[in-house]
Amino acid sequence: MKLSTLIVYVGLGVAFPLSASEKKDDKRPNIIFIMADDHATHALSCYGSKIINTPNIDRLAKEGMRFTNCFAANAICAPSRATLITGKHCAANGFKLNGDTFDNTQVTFPELLQKAGYETVLFGKWHLVSEPKGFDFYSVLPGQGGFFNFKLKEKGKKWKNGKKGGVLQKGYFTEVITDKAIDWLKNRKSHQPFCLMLHHKAPHTPHHYPEKYKNQYTEDLPLPETFNDSFEGKNKRLLNGVCGFSKLEHIIPAHILEAAPKGLTPEEHKYWAYQAFFKGYLRLVAALDDNIGRLLDYIDESGLSKNTVIVYTADNGFFLGDHGLFNKMWMYEPSMRLPLLVRYPKEIKPGKVNHQLVSILDFAPTFLDYAHGSIPEELHGVSIRPLLKGANPKDWRTSVYYHYYGQYGVPAHRGVRTKNNKLIHFYKATENPEWELYNLRNDHHEMKNIYNHPEYAQEMKKLKKELKQLRTRFEVH
């Protein structure tokens, strides 16, 4: 069965009505969805990081399943969140760039969970400008918000401007929203199953953290293997451009929160920027890990863990100095790849690792699958519940589609990623080359563009055909 058939099969749009006994004694699992902002897989020790230890998040990997090939569909904050909430690519949900406003008249998975009998709540970063819909309660940042003494907008108050307003909160954001989530779990009166979404701001810039983390990561960090990528064969913006939102040597001071020493050579400035930026980043991850530990402790101690699906992921990946870059957006692995850890003792055996191609688009149908809810046939993702249960479907997808629409000095591009290969097309501008092809089996760091190599001509032809089919399926309406 091809992927197109699989999507139709999973997306039948048929509701699964509860029987009288199910309504009386609802055994459907609770869902706790934890999403970080800009958390790269290689900043987690359960993914093999050598620069940070994340023991609390690692608990989910040890007690559940770790996915090695989960990907964003558009690796930038707000569009990725729109993709998450709708289960659709940006062309279909209408949210392509940071600064857009989400059309909240379209159906989202929290609304469908409500219809299926779930209580839904959201704490943390929203970033979609329009008011969150489909939640029994929400408490969210206006716009990007801040880490200390920030404002939150809560349901029940008039929503005038998604980037302004709210009630002042004292304390550190990561700690405050964790407190709010735990308090909500402690005090909820409903006997409905619930979906709690906890959207952290960390480790997104600015790198503000509590004083107690100041003395962590004071030693110089080891350089990534690809730190001095020459960008030969890559997009012209990287080869010759400034790319102030991508290249470490051109990083703007606001990202680092401290002035560079005077008299540095360009190479020395790049090294200094890497050390200063990522020490702050790792301190935010450390604070995030501690607070996720507090939440997991409560879930386990309260007995909720027995019937709760817990998901940890991020809105996109992040360059940790890989290729001499910070930030995301580009379709290279550090940016496109997401951490995905799922724990559910009733169905997932501990310590499992899955290598299938999975997408952020899959979360919506997966949660609806657990809720016995209606899965609209227009969704672009598929439920990963069979994978979580240990199955290895023969008809699972063999490729994922990516489309970045061009912003912050990074050119628009689209592409396809298979198990072993990646094809990227910079389709708007005159950059040379316009195409990049990587064999991920032989070149997992994506250092050598093989697009013009004759021995890969047949593979390139297949990938171009696949890219065209995916674009037609997900973007032409």
Secondary structure by P-SEA (a helix, b strand, c coil): ccaaaaaaaaacccccccccccccccccbbbbbbbbcccccccccccccccccccccccccccbbbbcbbbbcccccaaaaaaaacccccccccccccccccccccccaaaaaaaabbbbbbccccccccccccccbbbbcccccccccbbbbbcccccccccbbbbbbcccaaaaaaaaaaaaaaccccccbbbbbbbbcccccccccccccccccccbbbbccccccccccccccccccccccccccccccccccccccccccaaaaaaaaaaaaaaaaaaaaaaaaaaaaaaaaaaaaacccccbbbbbbcccccccccccccccccccccccbbbbbbbbcccccccccccccccccaaaaaaaaaacccccccccccccccccccccccccccbbbbbbccccccccccccccccbbbbbcccccccccbbbbcccccccccccccccccaaaaaaaaaaaaaaaaaacccc
